[in-house]
């Protein structure tokens, strides 16, 4: 096993770690790069992109984004004290 094989294995491990952490890290990164976007939008977009990065189908990504949007919106209503 040569040096380039070891470097390739390291990059493969880093890629796998980033893909696994994408659904958590994307909303955080979106809050930095898109500060005008709402919290609900950042979470939905992050969930959809994270699903695609993990190898999901576009339908699954839309479903994941919709679930994330609904749950974030529901939580926001309770947290804002609208009840």
PDB file with one MODEL, atoms N, CA, C and O in Angstrom:
MODEL        1
ATOM      1  N   UNK A   1       0.852  -1.182   0.000  1.00  0.00           N
ATOM      2  CA  UNK A   1       0.000   0.000   0.000  1.00  0.00           C
ATOM      3  C   UNK A   1       0.891   1.236   0.000  1.00  0.00           C
ATOM      4  O   UNK A   1       1.721   1.423   0.889  1.00  0.00           O
ATOM      5  N   UNK A   2       0.704   2.061  -1.000  1.00  0.00           N
ATOM      6  CA  UNK A   2       1.544   3.238  -1.149  1.00  0.00           C
ATOM      7  C   UNK A   2       1.008   4.432  -0.385  1.00  0.00           C
ATOM      8  O   UNK A   2      -0.048   4.386   0.245  1.00  0.00           O
ATOM      9  N   UNK A   3       1.774   5.490  -0.469  1.00  0.00           N
ATOM     10  CA  UNK A   3       1.416   6.727   0.215  1.00  0.00           C
ATOM     11  C   UNK A   3       0.114   7.302  -0.320  1.00  0.00           C
ATOM     12  O   UNK A   3      -0.723   7.779   0.447  1.00  0.00           O
ATOM     13  N   UNK A   4      -0.055   7.256  -1.634  1.00  0.00           N
ATOM     14  CA  UNK A   4      -1.263   7.820  -2.239  1.00  0.00           C
ATOM     15  C   UNK A   4      -2.511   7.017  -1.865  1.00  0.00           C
ATOM     16  O   UNK A   4      -3.601   7.582  -1.771  1.00  0.00           O
ATOM     17  N   UNK A   5      -2.367   5.731  -1.655  1.00  0.00           N
ATOM     18  CA  UNK A   5      -3.497   4.921  -1.205  1.00  0.00           C
ATOM     19  C   UNK A   5      -3.920   5.319   0.199  1.00  0.00           C
ATOM     20  O   UNK A   5      -5.112   5.381   0.498  1.00  0.00           O
ATOM     21  N   UNK A   6      -2.946   5.590   1.062  1.00  0.00           N
ATOM     22  CA  UNK A   6      -3.268   6.018   2.437  1.00  0.00           C
ATOM     23  C   UNK A   6      -3.927   7.390   2.442  1.00  0.00           C
ATOM     24  O   UNK A   6      -4.875   7.630   3.190  1.00  0.00           O
ATOM     25  N   UNK A   7      -3.419   8.289   1.605  1.00  0.00           N
ATOM     26  CA  UNK A   7      -4.022   9.622   1.522  1.00  0.00           C
ATOM     27  C   UNK A   7      -5.446   9.515   0.978  1.00  0.00           C
ATOM     28  O   UNK A   7      -6.346  10.212   1.447  1.00  0.00           O
ATOM     29  N   UNK A   8      -5.648   8.645  -0.007  1.00  0.00           N
ATOM     30  CA  UNK A   8      -6.991   8.428  -0.548  1.00  0.00           C
ATOM     31  C   UNK A   8      -7.934   7.863   0.493  1.00  0.00           C
ATOM     32  O   UNK A   8      -9.108   8.230   0.528  1.00  0.00           O
ATOM     33  N   UNK A   9      -7.436   6.966   1.351  1.00  0.00           N
ATOM     34  CA  UNK A   9      -8.262   6.417   2.425  1.00  0.00           C
ATOM     35  C   UNK A   9      -8.643   7.491   3.442  1.00  0.00           C
ATOM     36  O   UNK A   9      -9.760   7.501   3.959  1.00  0.00           O
ATOM     37  N   UNK A  10      -7.705   8.390   3.722  1.00  0.00           N
ATOM     38  CA  UNK A  10      -7.991   9.479   4.667  1.00  0.00           C
ATOM     39  C   UNK A  10      -9.079  10.386   4.102  1.00  0.00           C
ATOM     40  O   UNK A  10     -10.017  10.751   4.810  1.00  0.00           O
ATOM     41  N   UNK A  11      -8.954  10.749   2.826  1.00  0.00           N
ATOM     42  CA  UNK A  11      -9.971  11.596   2.202  1.00  0.00           C
ATOM     43  C   UNK A  11     -11.327  10.895   2.155  1.00  0.00           C
ATOM     44  O   UNK A  11     -12.367  11.534   2.319  1.00  0.00           O
ATOM     45  N   UNK A  12     -11.315   9.598   1.934  1.00  0.00           N
ATOM     46  CA  UNK A  12     -12.568   8.824   1.922  1.00  0.00           C
ATOM     47  C   UNK A  12     -13.240   8.859   3.299  1.00  0.00           C
ATOM     48  O   UNK A  12     -14.458   9.011   3.395  1.00  0.00           O
ATOM     49  N   UNK A  13     -12.447   8.718   4.356  1.00  0.00           N
ATOM     50  CA  UNK A  13     -12.995   8.769   5.711  1.00  0.00           C
ATOM     51  C   UNK A  13     -13.547  10.150   6.039  1.00  0.00           C
ATOM     52  O   UNK A  13     -14.604  10.269   6.658  1.00  0.00           O
ATOM     53  N   UNK A  14     -12.830  11.196   5.623  1.00  0.00           N
ATOM     54  CA  UNK A  14     -13.297  12.559   5.872  1.00  0.00           C
ATOM     55  C   UNK A  14     -14.594  12.809   5.115  1.00  0.00           C
ATOM     56  O   UNK A  14     -15.522  13.415   5.651  1.00  0.00           O
ATOM     57  N   UNK A  15     -14.662  12.343   3.864  1.00  0.00           N
ATOM     58  CA  UNK A  15     -15.890  12.507   3.067  1.00  0.00           C
ATOM     59  C   UNK A  15     -17.070  11.807   3.731  1.00  0.00           C
ATOM     60  O   UNK A  15     -18.169  12.357   3.785  1.00  0.00           O
ATOM     61  N   UNK A  16     -16.846  10.597   4.234  1.00  0.00           N
ATOM     62  CA  UNK A  16     -17.919   9.866   4.909  1.00  0.00           C
ATOM     63  C   UNK A  16     -18.383  10.596   6.167  1.00  0.00           C
ATOM     64  O   UNK A  16     -19.578  10.630   6.459  1.00  0.00           O
ATOM     65  N   UNK A  17     -17.450  11.178   6.910  1.00  0.00           N
ATOM     66  CA  UNK A  17     -17.810  11.912   8.122  1.00  0.00           C
ATOM     67  C   UNK A  17     -18.615  13.164   7.790  1.00  0.00           C
ATOM     68  O   UNK A  17     -19.576  13.490   8.487  1.00  0.00           O
ATOM     69  N   UNK A  18     -18.226  13.863   6.734  1.00  0.00           N
ATOM     70  CA  UNK A  18     -18.952  15.078   6.335  1.00  0.00           C
ATOM     71  C   UNK A  18     -20.357  14.733   5.859  1.00  0.00           C
ATOM     72  O   UNK A  18     -21.314  15.433   6.191  1.00  0.00           O
ATOM     73  N   UNK A  19     -20.486  13.666   5.088  1.00  0.00           N
ATOM     74  CA  UNK A  19     -21.805  13.254   4.596  1.00  0.00           C
ATOM     75  C   UNK A  19     -22.699  12.836   5.757  1.00  0.00           C
ATOM     76  O   UNK A  19     -23.893  13.136   5.752  1.00  0.00           O
ATOM     77  N   UNK A  20     -22.147  12.155   6.742  1.00  0.00           N
ATOM     78  CA  UNK A  20     -22.946  11.740   7.900  1.00  0.00           C
ATOM     79  C   UNK A  20     -23.385  12.933   8.739  1.00  0.00           C
ATOM     80  O   UNK A  20     -24.475  12.919   9.310  1.00  0.00           O
ATOM     81  N   UNK A  21     -22.550  13.962   8.821  1.00  0.00           N
ATOM     82  CA  UNK A  21     -22.864  15.124   9.651  1.00  0.00           C
ATOM     83  C   UNK A  21     -23.596  16.221   8.888  1.00  0.00           C
ATOM     84  O   UNK A  21     -23.953  17.237   9.485  1.00  0.00           O
ATOM     85  N   UNK A  22     -23.828  16.050   7.598  1.00  0.00           N
ATOM     86  CA  UNK A  22     -24.425  17.100   6.770  1.00  0.00           C
ATOM     87  C   UNK A  22     -25.794  17.574   7.258  1.00  0.00           C
ATOM     88  O   UNK A  22     -26.027  18.782   7.280  1.00  0.00           O
ATOM     89  N   UNK A  23     -26.718  16.682   7.653  1.00  0.00           N
ATOM     90  CA  UNK A  23     -28.023  17.196   8.091  1.00  0.00           C
ATOM     91  C   UNK A  23     -27.948  18.097   9.325  1.00  0.00           C
ATOM     92  O   UNK A  23     -28.823  18.937   9.532  1.00  0.00           O
ATOM     93  N   UNK A  24     -26.926  17.929  10.130  1.00  0.00           N
ATOM     94  CA  UNK A  24     -26.770  18.768  11.312  1.00  0.00           C
ATOM     95  C   UNK A  24     -25.995  20.037  10.976  1.00  0.00           C
ATOM     96  O   UNK A  24     -26.330  21.116  11.464  1.00  0.00           O
ATOM     97  N   UNK A  25     -24.967  19.914  10.149  1.00  0.00           N
ATOM     98  CA  UNK A  25     -24.095  21.044   9.869  1.00  0.00           C
ATOM     99  C   UNK A  25     -24.660  22.024   8.844  1.00  0.00           C
ATOM    100  O   UNK A  25     -24.334  23.210   8.893  1.00  0.00           O
ATOM    101  N   UNK A  26     -25.488  21.562   7.929  1.00  0.00           N
ATOM    102  CA  UNK A  26     -25.997  22.453   6.882  1.00  0.00           C
ATOM    103  C   UNK A  26     -26.849  23.607   7.408  1.00  0.00           C
ATOM    104  O   UNK A  26     -26.638  24.737   6.968  1.00  0.00           O
ATOM    105  N   UNK A  27     -27.800  23.396   8.324  1.00  0.00           N
ATOM    106  CA  UNK A  27     -28.542  24.556   8.838  1.00  0.00           C
ATOM    107  C   UNK A  27     -27.643  25.560   9.561  1.00  0.00           C
ATOM    108  O   UNK A  27     -27.890  26.765   9.516  1.00  0.00           O
ATOM    109  N   UNK A  28     -26.610  25.064  10.220  1.00  0.00           N
ATOM    110  CA  UNK A  28     -25.673  25.971  10.889  1.00  0.00           C
ATOM    111  C   UNK A  28     -24.897  26.781   9.858  1.00  0.00           C
ATOM    112  O   UNK A  28     -24.728  27.991  10.007  1.00  0.00           O
ATOM    113  N   UNK A  29     -24.422  26.101   8.803  1.00  0.00           N
ATOM    114  CA  UNK A  29     -23.688  26.799   7.754  1.00  0.00           C
ATOM    115  C   UNK A  29     -24.590  27.774   7.008  1.00  0.00           C
ATOM    116  O   UNK A  29     -24.145  28.855   6.625  1.00  0.00           O
ATOM    117  N   UNK A  30     -25.848  27.408   6.797  1.00  0.00           N
ATOM    118  CA  UNK A  30     -26.771  28.307   6.104  1.00  0.00           C
ATOM    119  C   UNK A  30     -27.054  29.559   6.925  1.00  0.00           C
ATOM    120  O   UNK A  30     -27.281  30.627   6.356  1.00  0.00           O
ATOM    121  N   UNK A  31     -27.045  29.451   8.242  1.00  0.00           N
ATOM    122  CA  UNK A  31     -27.264  30.649   9.055  1.00  0.00           C
ATOM    123  C   UNK A  31     -26.108  31.626   8.917  1.00  0.00           C
ATOM    124  O   UNK A  31     -26.290  32.831   9.091  1.00  0.00           O
ATOM    125  N   UNK A  32     -24.924  31.119   8.606  1.00  0.00           N
ATOM    126  CA  UNK A  32     -23.770  31.993   8.395  1.00  0.00           C
ATOM    127  C   UNK A  32     -23.771  32.575   6.986  1.00  0.00           C
ATOM    128  O   UNK A  32     -23.524  33.767   6.807  1.00  0.00           O
ATOM    129  N   UNK A  33     -24.048  31.739   5.987  1.00  0.00           N
ATOM    130  CA  UNK A  33     -23.962  32.178   4.606  1.00  0.00           C
ATOM    131  C   UNK A  33     -25.241  32.844   4.102  1.00  0.00           C
ATOM    132  O   UNK A  33     -25.191  33.595   3.128  1.00  0.00           O
ATOM    133  N   UNK A  34     -26.368  32.592   4.730  1.00  0.00           N
ATOM    134  CA  UNK A  34     -27.632  33.212   4.332  1.00  0.00           C
ATOM    135  C   UNK A  34     -28.328  33.768   5.574  1.00  0.00           C
ATOM    136  O   UNK A  34     -29.330  33.212   6.024  1.00  0.00           O
ATOM    137  N   UNK A  35     -27.799  34.864   6.128  1.00  0.00           N
ATOM    138  CA  UNK A  35     -28.356  35.360   7.393  1.00  0.00           C
ATOM    139  C   UNK A  35     -29.788  35.884   7.290  1.00  0.00           C
ATOM    140  O   UNK A  35     -30.474  35.980   8.308  1.00  0.00           O
ATOM    141  N   UNK A  36     -30.249  36.221   6.107  1.00  0.00           N
ATOM    142  CA  UNK A  36     -31.608  36.736   5.965  1.00  0.00           C
ATOM    143  C   UNK A  36     -32.667  35.649   5.887  1.00  0.00           C
ATOM    144  O   UNK A  36     -33.862  35.938   5.960  1.00  0.00           O
ATOM    145  N   UNK A  37     -32.238  34.405   5.738  1.00  0.00           N
ATOM    146  CA  UNK A  37     -33.200  33.304   5.611  1.00  0.00           C
ATOM    147  C   UNK A  37     -33.762  32.960   6.991  1.00  0.00           C
ATOM    148  O   UNK A  37     -33.050  33.025   7.993  1.00  0.00           O
ATOM    149  N   UNK A  38     -35.016  32.603   7.031  1.00  0.00           N
ATOM    150  CA  UNK A  38     -35.640  32.281   8.312  1.00  0.00           C
ATOM    151  C   UNK A  38     -35.112  30.960   8.863  1.00  0.00           C
ATOM    152  O   UNK A  38     -34.550  30.146   8.130  1.00  0.00           O
ATOM    153  N   UNK A  39     -35.297  30.768  10.143  1.00  0.00           N
ATOM    154  CA  UNK A  39     -34.857  29.536  10.800  1.00  0.00           C
ATOM    155  C   UNK A  39     -35.555  28.322  10.197  1.00  0.00           C
ATOM    156  O   UNK A  39     -34.930  27.283   9.985  1.00  0.00           O
ATOM    157  N   UNK A  40     -36.829  28.454   9.927  1.00  0.00           N
ATOM    158  CA  UNK A  40     -37.597  27.351   9.360  1.00  0.00           C
ATOM    159  C   UNK A  40     -37.071  27.007   7.966  1.00  0.00           C
ATOM    160  O   UNK A  40     -36.925  25.832   7.630  1.00  0.00           O
ATOM    161  N   UNK A  41     -36.792  28.009   7.170  1.00  0.00           N
ATOM    162  CA  UNK A  41     -36.264  27.783   5.823  1.00  0.00           C
ATOM    163  C   UNK A  41     -34.888  27.144   5.838  1.00  0.00           C
ATOM    164  O   UNK A  41     -34.602  26.255   5.036  1.00  0.00           O
ATOM    165  N   UNK A  42     -34.033  27.596   6.754  1.00  0.00           N
ATOM    166  CA  UNK A  42     -32.690  27.007   6.850  1.00  0.00           C
ATOM    167  C   UNK A  42     -32.760  25.546   7.232  1.00  0.00           C
ATOM    168  O   UNK A  42     -32.023  24.723   6.688  1.00  0.00           O
ATOM    169  N   UNK A  43     -33.637  25.215   8.161  1.00  0.00           N
ATOM    170  CA  UNK A  43     -33.752  23.816   8.573  1.00  0.00           C
ATOM    171  C   UNK A  43     -34.303  22.948   7.458  1.00  0.00           C
ATOM    172  O   UNK A  43     -33.825  21.833   7.252  1.00  0.00           O
ATOM    173  N   UNK A  44     -35.289  23.434   6.743  1.00  0.00           N
ATOM    174  CA  UNK A  44     -35.872  22.650   5.651  1.00  0.00           C
ATOM    175  C   UNK A  44     -34.864  22.460   4.521  1.00  0.00           C
ATOM    176  O   UNK A  44     -34.719  21.356   3.996  1.00  0.00           O
ATOM    177  N   UNK A  45     -34.174  23.526   4.149  1.00  0.00           N
ATOM    178  CA  UNK A  45     -33.185  23.431   3.086  1.00  0.00           C
ATOM    179  C   UNK A  45     -32.030  22.517   3.489  1.00  0.00           C
ATOM    180  O   UNK A  45     -31.555  21.717   2.683  1.00  0.00           O
ATOM    181  N   UNK A  46     -31.588  22.638   4.721  1.00  0.00           N
ATOM    182  CA  UNK A  46     -30.513  21.772   5.207  1.00  0.00           C
ATOM    183  C   UNK A  46     -30.911  20.314   5.229  1.00  0.00           C
ATOM    184  O   UNK A  46     -30.102  19.446   4.901  1.00  0.00           O
ATOM    185  N   UNK A  47     -32.137  20.031   5.609  1.00  0.00           N
ATOM    186  CA  UNK A  47     -32.602  18.642   5.632  1.00  0.00           C
ATOM    187  C   UNK A  47     -32.698  18.070   4.229  1.00  0.00           C
ATOM    188  O   UNK A  47     -32.328  16.917   4.004  1.00  0.00           O
ATOM    189  N   UNK A  48     -33.186  18.854   3.289  1.00  0.00           N
ATOM    190  CA  UNK A  48     -33.297  18.381   1.914  1.00  0.00           C
ATOM    191  C   UNK A  48     -31.938  18.133   1.275  1.00  0.00           C
ATOM    192  O   UNK A  48     -31.729  17.098   0.641  1.00  0.00           O
ATOM    193  N   UNK A  49     -31.018  19.071   1.436  1.00  0.00           N
ATOM    194  CA  UNK A  49     -29.689  18.904   0.865  1.00  0.00           C
ATOM    195  C   UNK A  49     -28.952  17.765   1.563  1.00  0.00           C
ATOM    196  O   UNK A  49     -28.238  16.999   0.917  1.00  0.00           O
ATOM    197  N   UNK A  50     -29.121  17.652   2.866  1.00  0.00           N
ATOM    198  CA  UNK A  50     -28.483  16.558   3.598  1.00  0.00           C
ATOM    199  C   UNK A  50     -28.954  15.196   3.135  1.00  0.00           C
ATOM    200  O   UNK A  50     -28.166  14.253   3.064  1.00  0.00           O
ATOM    201  N   UNK A  51     -30.232  15.088   2.821  1.00  0.00           N
ATOM    202  CA  UNK A  51     -30.760  13.827   2.301  1.00  0.00           C
ATOM    203  C   UNK A  51     -30.153  13.495   0.949  1.00  0.00           C
ATOM    204  O   UNK A  51     -29.816  12.342   0.682  1.00  0.00           O
ATOM    205  N   UNK A  52     -30.011  14.508   0.091  1.00  0.00           N
ATOM    206  CA  UNK A  52     -29.396  14.271  -1.213  1.00  0.00           C
ATOM    207  C   UNK A  52     -27.929  13.885  -1.069  1.00  0.00           C
ATOM    208  O   UNK A  52     -27.447  13.012  -1.792  1.00  0.00           O
ATOM    209  N   UNK A  53     -27.219  14.520  -0.152  1.00  0.00           N
ATOM    210  CA  UNK A  53     -25.810  14.181   0.056  1.00  0.00           C
ATOM    211  C   UNK A  53     -25.631  12.763   0.578  1.00  0.00           C
ATOM    212  O   UNK A  53     -24.618  12.117   0.308  1.00  0.00           O
ATOM    213  N   UNK A  54     -26.603  12.289   1.315  1.00  0.00           N
ATOM    214  CA  UNK A  54     -26.515  10.930   1.836  1.00  0.00           C
ATOM    215  C   UNK A  54     -26.962   9.895   0.819  1.00  0.00           C
ATOM    216  O   UNK A  54     -27.003   8.704   1.130  1.00  0.00           O
ATOM    217  N   UNK A  55     -27.294  10.322  -0.379  1.00  0.00           N
ATOM    218  CA  UNK A  55     -27.646   9.387  -1.437  1.00  0.00           C
ATOM    219  C   UNK A  55     -29.129   9.146  -1.596  1.00  0.00           C
ATOM    220  O   UNK A  55     -29.530   8.195  -2.267  1.00  0.00           O
ATOM    221  N   UNK A  56     -29.948   9.981  -0.999  1.00  0.00           N
ATOM    222  CA  UNK A  56     -31.392   9.812  -1.115  1.00  0.00           C
ATOM    223  C   UNK A  56     -31.915  10.278  -2.461  1.00  0.00           C
ATOM    224  O   UNK A  56     -31.247  11.021  -3.179  1.00  0.00           O
ATOM    225  N   UNK A  57     -33.097   9.838  -2.787  1.00  0.00           N
ATOM    226  CA  UNK A  57     -33.752  10.248  -4.025  1.00  0.00           C
ATOM    227  C   UNK A  57     -34.293  11.669  -3.859  1.00  0.00           C
ATOM    228  O   UNK A  57     -34.510  12.117  -2.733  1.00  0.00           O
ATOM    229  N   UNK A  58     -34.513  12.377  -4.960  1.00  0.00           N
ATOM    230  CA  UNK A  58     -35.091  13.724  -4.857  1.00  0.00           C
ATOM    231  C   UNK A  58     -36.450  13.738  -4.156  1.00  0.00           C
ATOM    232  O   UNK A  58     -36.768  14.690  -3.443  1.00  0.00           O
ATOM    233  N   UNK A  59     -37.257  12.687  -4.355  1.00  0.00           N
ATOM    234  CA  UNK A  59     -38.547  12.630  -3.661  1.00  0.00           C
ATOM    235  C   UNK A  59     -38.345  12.537  -2.153  1.00  0.00           C
ATOM    236  O   UNK A  59     -39.073  13.161  -1.382  1.00  0.00           O
ATOM    237  N   UNK A  60     -37.349  11.751  -1.739  1.00  0.00           N
ATOM    238  CA  UNK A  60     -37.049  11.640  -0.310  1.00  0.00           C
ATOM    239  C   UNK A  60     -36.531  12.958   0.243  1.00  0.00           C
ATOM    240  O   UNK A  60     -36.827  13.317   1.383  1.00  0.00           O
ATOM    241  N   UNK A  61     -35.755  13.684  -0.566  1.00  0.00           N
ATOM    242  CA  UNK A  61     -35.241  14.979  -0.125  1.00  0.00           C
ATOM    243  C   UNK A  61     -36.380  15.976   0.076  1.00  0.00           C
ATOM    244  O   UNK A  61     -36.397  16.720   1.057  1.00  0.00           O
ATOM    245  N   UNK A  62     -37.329  15.987  -0.859  1.00  0.00           N
ATOM    246  CA  UNK A  62     -38.485  16.880  -0.699  1.00  0.00           C
ATOM    247  C   UNK A  62     -39.322  16.494   0.513  1.00  0.00           C
ATOM    248  O   UNK A  62     -39.806  17.356   1.246  1.00  0.00           O
ATOM    249  N   UNK A  63     -39.487  15.192   0.714  1.00  0.00           N
ATOM    250  CA  UNK A  63     -40.247  14.714   1.865  1.00  0.00           C
ATOM    251  C   UNK A  63     -39.547  15.108   3.168  1.00  0.00           C
ATOM    252  O   UNK A  63     -40.195  15.542   4.120  1.00  0.00           O
ATOM    253  N   UNK A  64     -38.230  14.955   3.204  1.00  0.00           N
ATOM    254  CA  UNK A  64     -37.461  15.312   4.395  1.00  0.00           C
ATOM    255  C   UNK A  64     -37.520  16.811   4.665  1.00  0.00           C
ATOM    256  O   UNK A  64     -37.661  17.240   5.810  1.00  0.00           O
ATOM    257  N   UNK A  65     -37.413  17.601   3.602  1.00  0.00           N
ATOM    258  CA  UNK A  65     -37.506  19.053   3.758  1.00  0.00           C
ATOM    259  C   UNK A  65     -38.891  19.462   4.248  1.00  0.00           C
ATOM    260  O   UNK A  65     -39.014  20.349   5.093  1.00  0.00           O
ATOM    261  N   UNK A  66     -39.925  18.826   3.729  1.00  0.00           N
ATOM    262  CA  UNK A  66     -41.284  19.156   4.161  1.00  0.00           C
ATOM    263  C   UNK A  66     -41.508  18.787   5.622  1.00  0.00           C
ATOM    264  O   UNK A  66     -42.111  19.552   6.374  1.00  0.00           O
ATOM    265  N   UNK A  67     -41.023  17.619   6.022  1.00  0.00           N
ATOM    266  CA  UNK A  67     -41.145  17.229   7.432  1.00  0.00           C
ATOM    267  C   UNK A  67     -40.397  18.191   8.338  1.00  0.00           C
ATOM    268  O   UNK A  67     -40.896  18.580   9.394  1.00  0.00           O
ATOM    269  N   UNK A  68     -39.211  18.568   7.926  1.00  0.00           N
ATOM    270  CA  UNK A  68     -38.421  19.494   8.725  1.00  0.00           C
ATOM    271  C   UNK A  68     -39.106  20.849   8.818  1.00  0.00           C
ATOM    272  O   UNK A  68     -39.135  21.459   9.887  1.00  0.00           O
ATOM    273  N   UNK A  69     -39.662  21.328   7.697  1.00  0.00           N
ATOM    274  CA  UNK A  69     -40.344  22.605   7.703  1.00  0.00           C
ATOM    275  C   UNK A  69     -41.555  22.567   8.629  1.00  0.00           C
ATOM    276  O   UNK A  69     -41.770  23.486   9.420  1.00  0.00           O
ATOM    277  N   UNK A  70     -42.346  21.493   8.527  1.00  0.00           N
ATOM    278  CA  UNK A  70     -43.555  21.377   9.360  1.00  0.00           C
ATOM    279  C   UNK A  70     -43.210  21.305  10.840  1.00  0.00           C
ATOM    280  O   UNK A  70     -43.842  21.969  11.661  1.00  0.00           O
ATOM    281  N   UNK A  71     -42.210  20.502  11.182  1.00  0.00           N
ATOM    282  CA  UNK A  71     -41.860  20.375  12.599  1.00  0.00           C
ATOM    283  C   UNK A  71     -41.243  21.661  13.136  1.00  0.00           C
ATOM    284  O   UNK A  71     -41.511  22.028  14.280  1.00  0.00           O
ATOM    285  N   UNK A  72     -40.431  22.351  12.351  1.00  0.00           N
ATOM    286  CA  UNK A  72     -39.842  23.608  12.805  1.00  0.00           C
ATOM    287  C   UNK A  72     -40.912  24.681  12.946  1.00  0.00           C
ATOM    288  O   UNK A  72     -40.886  25.473  13.888  1.00  0.00           O
ATOM    289  N   UNK A  73     -41.837  24.704  12.022  1.00  0.00           N
ATOM    290  CA  UNK A  73     -42.925  25.682  12.081  1.00  0.00           C
ATOM    291  C   UNK A  73     -43.824  25.423  13.288  1.00  0.00           C
ATOM    292  O   UNK A  73     -44.244  26.357  13.972  1.00  0.00           O
ATOM    293  N   UNK A  74     -44.114  24.155  13.542  1.00  0.00           N
ATOM    294  CA  UNK A  74     -44.938  23.791  14.688  1.00  0.00           C
ATOM    295  C   UNK A  74     -44.243  24.183  15.988  1.00  0.00           C
ATOM    296  O   UNK A  74     -44.877  24.737  16.886  1.00  0.00           O
ATOM    297  N   UNK A  75     -42.954  23.902  16.094  1.00  0.00           N
ATOM    298  CA  UNK A  75     -42.208  24.264  17.298  1.00  0.00           C
ATOM    299  C   UNK A  75     -42.156  25.775  17.460  1.00  0.00           C
ATOM    300  O   UNK A  75     -42.291  26.288  18.571  1.00  0.00           O
ATOM    301  N   UNK A  76     -41.958  26.493  16.351  1.00  0.00           N
ATOM    302  CA  UNK A  76     -41.860  27.935  16.429  1.00  0.00           C
ATOM    303  C   UNK A  76     -43.151  28.546  16.957  1.00  0.00           C
ATOM    304  O   UNK A  76     -43.111  29.522  17.706  1.00  0.00           O
ATOM    305  N   UNK A  77     -44.288  27.988  16.577  1.00  0.00           N
ATOM    306  CA  UNK A  77     -45.568  28.505  17.077  1.00  0.00           C
ATOM    307  C   UNK A  77     -45.691  28.331  18.583  1.00  0.00           C
ATOM    308  O   UNK A  77     -46.134  29.236  19.290  1.00  0.00           O
ATOM    309  N   UNK A  78     -45.292  27.150  19.068  1.00  0.00           N
ATOM    310  CA  UNK A  78     -45.372  26.932  20.517  1.00  0.00           C
ATOM    311  C   UNK A  78     -44.347  27.786  21.265  1.00  0.00           C
ATOM    312  O   UNK A  78     -44.625  28.287  22.355  1.00  0.00           O
ATOM    313  N   UNK A  79     -43.166  27.949  20.676  1.00  0.00           N
ATOM    314  CA  UNK A  79     -42.121  28.715  21.335  1.00  0.00           C
ATOM    315  C   UNK A  79     -42.453  30.195  21.352  1.00  0.00           C
ATOM    316  O   UNK A  79     -42.075  30.903  22.285  1.00  0.00           O
ATOM    317  N   UNK A  80     -43.154  30.672  20.332  1.00  0.00           N
ATOM    318  CA  UNK A  80     -43.495  32.092  20.253  1.00  0.00           C
ATOM    319  C   UNK A  80     -44.650  32.447  21.181  1.00  0.00           C
ATOM    320  O   UNK A  80     -44.938  33.627  21.380  1.00  0.00           O
ATOM    321  N   UNK A  81     -45.303  31.464  21.742  1.00  0.00           N
ATOM    322  CA  UNK A  81     -46.392  31.729  22.672  1.00  0.00           C
ATOM    323  C   UNK A  81     -47.684  32.131  22.008  1.00  0.00           C
ATOM    324  O   UNK A  81     -48.413  32.965  22.545  1.00  0.00           O
ATOM    325  N   UNK A  82     -47.987  31.572  20.869  1.00  0.00           N
ATOM    326  CA  UNK A  82     -49.209  31.930  20.165  1.00  0.00           C
ATOM    327  C   UNK A  82     -50.424  31.215  20.732  1.00  0.00           C
ATOM    328  O   UNK A  82     -51.535  31.466  20.265  1.00  0.00           O
ATOM    329  N   UNK A  83     -50.272  30.357  21.693  1.00  0.00           N
ATOM    330  CA  UNK A  83     -51.399  29.598  22.213  1.00  0.00           C
ATOM    331  C   UNK A  83     -51.919  30.198  23.465  1.00  0.00           C
ATOM    332  O   UNK A  83     -52.876  29.684  24.044  1.00  0.00           O
TER     333      UNK A  83
ENDMDL
END
